[in-house]
Each structure stands twice: as structure tokens, then as C-alpha cells.
Amino acid sequence: MQIDIQNLNKKYNARQVLFDINLSINLDSKIIGLVGPNGAGKSTLMRVLSGVLLPNSGKIKLNDADKKLEYIQWALKNTLYVPAGERGLINRLSLVNNFRYFCGLKNVNYKKGLSYFESMAQTLEMENLINRDYDQMSTGQKKSAALLNALALKTKLILLDEPSNGLDIDAQDGLKHVLNLTKNKGNQK
């Protein structure tokens, strides 16, 4: 499966951020990096790819013989954008209640997904945190929690914006471990 981006443009009011982006992303790859200088539009592109923002012009197509959906319909169901910093989940909700909330957003059956959520929490060594409120976690725990949420939703495309920003060396190693686990599980991209 592949995402093809053609002549994509995005403006915020009068300020143009994305200029005629042409790009193909092969979703058979497990981990893909998006690199560029600050202010280049990486976060905006990820938001557009996730369906959080709509482009002002251009096209995004999903090239898959089995998919007849428009890209935006596919993105809203199959992608999750995890923003930079600590803004990935809702502060005053526990991880399990954040999962319940996102199940509602993604039209995922919470009761059916809960056992997979608990299994992923165990795999990521976070089972002791699932009832803790998001705002009561460290920066590293919050980043892992947002990733757990995305994985438990069985999201096909997870867009991580600066996933190691603000993490100490131990937390960076933990994040690398989590990403390697998910890459090796084979069901996530």
C-alpha cells in the first residue's frame, strides 16, 4: 500500500506552510523518518496525513487495489497523529479512559479492544500505569502512553511528531525499545 501526495499546499490564514509537496510513502516500511529544519512544515504535513487538517489544494491518494475509500476517510479511521510534547492524550483521564475516548473517535468497539489494550500495556511494561491519569505521568511515560493508545487502536499509520523530544537518555532508550517492539510485531506501520 502506498500514499501518493501530489502538489499539496497548506496555508494558515495568509501564511503558506506547505508548497507543492510531491511525495510517495510506501506503507510496507515499518518505520519512516521525516527530517527537516524547524519550521519546514513537518508537523503540518503529519497533521494533513492524519486527517487532522485538510490541505488548501493538491491531492492525497491511497494506492491499494482493495481500498475504494477517499484518502481522508481512510486516514480518519486508520491513522493517528501523536503530537510533539505532552499533548497526545487528555490530561484528566486515565490511560484506559483515554483509550475509551479514542475508541469512540475512531469507531472502535471499546469492549472488544480492551483486552488488546491490556495486552499491549503488558508488552510495553505499562500495565501498572493504565489507571493513572495522564497528567500524573512523567514526560517519558506520557510519550509511551500516547504510543500505547495508538497501538491498542490497531492504527495502521502512527505519525509520531518529535517522539524523543524532552526525554532523558533512559527514556530515549525506552522509546527505542517500544518502537522496536512495535516494528517487530508486524501489524503496525
Summary of the structure (lengths in Angstrom):
residues: 189
radius of gyration: 16.7
end to end distance: 10.9
largest distance: 47.0
contacts: 519
relative contact order: 0.15
helix: 42%
strand: 21%
